[in-house]
């Protein structure tokens, strides 16, 4: 499998965007299946990342018809892991949105 890579557009993010917070599963976390348990509140992106809160994200892995994996390089303007290689498409689930809604937006 070859990797096809592209730099992500330099699109800013809303650091005040709200994410629903979820209760962390019991330790140790080796694998998780099922639905996460909502904590019942939302927090801003910067606070969720700062505090290490569990929150939802989507990751979409794309392959070409030849079986090559398509990656993107994160923008240098990202608040976490700027400039690093990432999945084909990904993003956080905004408070109140579903995983499927987020995947379609991304």
C-alpha positions in Angstrom: 0.0 0.0 0.0 1.3 3.4 -1.0 0.5 6.6 0.9 -0.9 9.5 -1.0 -0.4 12.7 1.1 -1.7 16.2 0.9 -1.4 19.2 3.1 -4.8 20.2 4.7 -6.1 23.7 3.8 -5.1 26.3 6.4 -8.5 26.7 7.8 -8.8 28.2 11.3 -10.7 26.6 14.0 -13.1 28.1 16.5 -11.3 27.7 19.8 -14.6 28.5 21.6 -16.5 25.7 19.8 -18.4 23.6 22.3 -17.9 19.8 22.6 -20.1 17.5 24.6 -18.1 15.8 27.4 -18.3 12.1 28.1 -17.5 10.0 31.1 -14.2 8.2 30.7 -14.5 4.4 30.6 -13.0 2.5 33.5 -9.2 1.9 33.5 -7.4 0.3 31.8 -8.8 1.2 28.4 -7.6 -1.4 25.9 -10.6 -1.4 23.7 -14.0 0.3 23.8 -17.2 -0.7 22.1 -20.7 0.7 22.5 -21.9 4.2 23.2 -20.1 6.5 25.5 -21.9 7.9 28.5 -22.6 11.6 28.3 -21.4 13.7 31.3 -24.3 16.0 30.7 -22.4 19.2 29.9 -20.3 20.8 27.1 -17.0 22.7 27.2 -15.0 24.9 24.9 -12.4 23.2 22.6 -9.5 24.7 24.4 -10.7 23.6 27.9 -11.6 20.1 26.7 -8.1 19.6 25.3 -6.4 21.3 28.3 -8.3 19.1 30.8 -8.1 15.9 28.8 -11.8 15.4 28.8 -13.3 12.6 26.7 -15.1 13.9 23.7 -16.2 12.6 20.3 -14.4 12.9 17.0 -14.7 11.2 13.6 -11.9 9.7 11.6 -12.4 8.7 7.9 -9.8 6.6 6.2 -9.8 6.9 2.4 -8.2 4.5 -0.1 -7.8 5.0 -3.8 -9.1 2.3 -6.3 -5.5 1.1 -6.4 -5.5 0.6 -2.6 -3.3 3.6 -1.7 -4.0 5.2 1.6 -4.8 8.9 1.4 -3.5 11.1 4.3 -3.5 14.8 5.1 -1.0 17.0 6.8 -2.6 19.0 9.5 -2.5 22.8 9.2 0.2 24.6 11.2 -2.7 26.7 12.7 -4.2 23.7 14.6 -4.2 23.8 18.4 -3.1 20.2 18.7 -0.5 18.4 16.6 0.0 21.2 14.1 1.8 20.1 10.9 1.6 16.4 11.7 0.2 13.7 9.4 -3.4 12.6 10.0 -6.2 10.4 8.8 -7.8 11.2 5.4 -10.6 13.2 7.0 -11.3 14.0 10.6 -12.9 16.4 13.0 -14.5 16.9 16.4 -18.2 16.4 16.9 -19.7 19.8 17.8 -22.0 19.8 20.9 -25.5 18.6 19.8 -24.3 17.0 16.6 -24.2 13.3 15.8 -21.1 11.4 14.5 -22.8 11.0 11.1 -23.6 14.8 10.9 -20.0 15.5 11.6 -18.7 13.0 9.1 -20.9 14.6 6.4 -19.7 18.1 7.4 -16.0 17.1 7.3 
